Amino acid sequence: MIRAAVITVSDRSAAGERVDSSGPIAVAALREAGFDCAEAVVVADGADSVERALQAEIVAGVKLVVTTGGTGVGPRDETPEGTARVITREIPGIAEALRRRGVSEKPAGMLTRGIAGVVDPHGALVVNLPGSTAGVSSGMPVLLSVARHVIDQLGGGDH
């Protein structure tokens, strides 16, 4: 089984002021798709906390990390910046497909700044999703349509 992880990025959820509602949606989708996925980890907003959380999951051997939250234009929305510190090669097509899906459902979907990429030499895929439950619900099928293929290729599989 391929190990996956979900990181929810939210100051309010990290402080216990709000229940994480988007992380569990991503976890359920990953498990349903056959990934081995623990409960979502919740961290505060900010590039440093995102970078630390991603590094911890990747060093632990996780091959697919999905973040939810922190991709907007608010002052503390720095998930893409923290992710950029960890990935070694960006896969812009995944982020573009996620934005297209989001915009088709709601005009504000164009505001997400999420990125996607791989972490060499660990063979891991990292993808940023918006923090809304709707954004996660519509984004997970897009991500899952290519995730196994990407992970297989990172492991040396054929095209």
N, C-alpha and C positions, 0 to 999 in steps of 0.2 A: 504494500500500500504506500502511496506517495504521501509524505507528510506535508500538511498545509497549516497555516496559522492566519489568524485575523487579529489586526491591531486597530482598535477604535481610538481615534485621536479627538479628545474633547476635554476641555478644561472643566466643564460642569460635571461630566460623568466621572472624571478622575477625582473630583472633589466630593463626590457622593451627592451632588445636588440634583442630578438627573440620571435616570436609569438608561443604560445603553440599550437602545432599541434597534440600531442598525447592525451592530456586530453579530448578534445572534442570527440575523437573517443570512448573513454571509456564511457563518458557521454551518447552518442547516443546509444551505445550498452545496457547500463543499462536501459535507458528509453524504448527502443524497447522491452526489456525483462519484462517490467512492473514495474520497480522500480521507486520510486519518487527520482529524482536526480537533484540537482541544478547544475549550471555551475561549472566547475573545479576551485579549489582553487590553486593558484600558490605560491610556497614557494621556498626559496633558498635551495641549497644543504646543507647537514650537518645533523648530528644526532639530534642536539638540535631542529632545526626548524621542522624536521619530527616528532619528539616526540610531540612538542607543537601542531602541526596541527592535528595529530591523536587524541590526548587527547581532543581537542576542538570539533571535530566531534563526538567522542564517548559520551562525556558528553552531547552533544546536542541531543542524542538519535538515531544517525545513526547506522544501524545494519550491513552495508557492506561498508567498506572503501577500495577503490582501489587506490594504488599509482602508478605513472608512473615516471620513471627516478631515477637516483642515485643508480642503482643496479650494476654498472660495477666495474671496478678496478681502476678508476681514483682516485686521491688523495682526492677529495671532495665527492666521491660516498659513502655516509654513510646512505642511506635509510634503509638497513637491520639492521644496528646498532640502529637507532632511533626506528624502528619498534619493535625490540627485547626488548626495554625498556617498551613497552606498552602491548604487548601480554602476556597472562599468560600461554597459552598452544600452542605450535607449531603444525601445521598440515603439516609435510614435504611432504606428498603425493601430495598436490596441487602444491607446488613449483617444485617438481620433474616432474610432468606432464607438467608444463609450460616450464621447461627446455627441456624436450624431444621434445615438439612441436617446440620450437625455434631452436634446433639443427637440426631437420629434414628439416628445411627451410634454415638454414644458420649456418655454423660451429661456428661462433662467438656467437651463442646462448648459448653455454656452459659456457660463461663467466659471465652470469647474476648470481648474488648472492642473488636474491630476496628470501624472506621467506613469509610464510603465517601462520596465527594463529588466535586464538580467544582471546577475552578480557572478562574475567570473573570479576565481575558478570553482566556486561552490556549486555552479549549475542551478541557481535559484532564479525564479521569476518573481518580480515585485510589481504589484499593480495598485494604484491609488483609485479608490472610488469616493464619490461624494458621501457626506454624512447623513443624508436623508434616507429614510427607509425606502422611499420610492426609487431613489437613485441606486441603492444597493440591489433592490429587487429587480430592476430592469438591467442593471449592469452585470450581475453575476452570470446570466446566460451568455452574454457576449464574451466575457472572460473565459467561461468554461468551454466555449466552442473551440478554443485554441490552446488552452493551458496544457493539456497532456502532450500535445504535439510539440509545443515549445520545450517542455521539460524533457521529452524524449530526445529532441535534437541537441539540447544542452548536454545530455548524457552520451552523445555520439551517434544517435539514431539517424536513419536516412530521411531524406525529404519525402 
